[in-house]
Amino acid sequence: MIKQTGIWFWPLVMAVLSAAGLLSALLADGVWDWVSVLTLGAVSATALYFSLGRSRPRRA
């Protein structure tokens, strides 16, 4: 059986990164713009990797 913390860990990490990126983009300038680019870019890259990059081999 899988623990509940194992199931929710990575979705919570993605949610925190998204929230931090959006808040830093909305509330501050300068270095915080780069923080928002990095955090939202990491979330976007992860989503693209898991949605497009992982194709399962076909079974015979």
N, C-alpha and C positions, 0 to 999 in steps of 0.2 A: 504494500500500500504506500502511496506517495503522501508525504507530509504536505499540509496546506501551505506552509511557508515556501516549499520548493515550487509549488504551482504558481504562486503569486509574486515571487521575487522579481523576475525579469519584467513582467508587465508593470510593476510598480516603479522599477528603475526607469523604464521608458516614459512613464507618466511624469515622474519627477523631472527628468531631463526636458521633456516637452514644456512643462510649466515654467521651469527656470529659463528656458530659451525665450518663451513668449513674454514673460515678465521683464526680462532684461532688455528685450527689444522695445517694449512699450515704455518702460520707465526711465531709461538711462541712455546716454550717448557715449561715444568714444570707445573705450575698451569693452564696454558692455555690449556694443554691437557685435564685436568679435565673439564674445561669449555666446550670444544668441545664434550666430552663424554656426559655431562649432557644435553646440548642443542640438540644435534643430537639424543640422547636417548629419550628426551621428544617428539620430532617430530615423531620419529619412533613408540613410544608407543601410541601416539595419533592416528596415521594412522592405527595401528593394532587394536586399540580399536574400531574405527569407521568402519573398514572394516570387522572384524571378530566377534567382541563381541556384536554387536547390531543386532540381528536377529528379524525380525518382526513376530508377531504371525499370524498364518494363519486364514483367515476369513472363516466362514462356508458357 
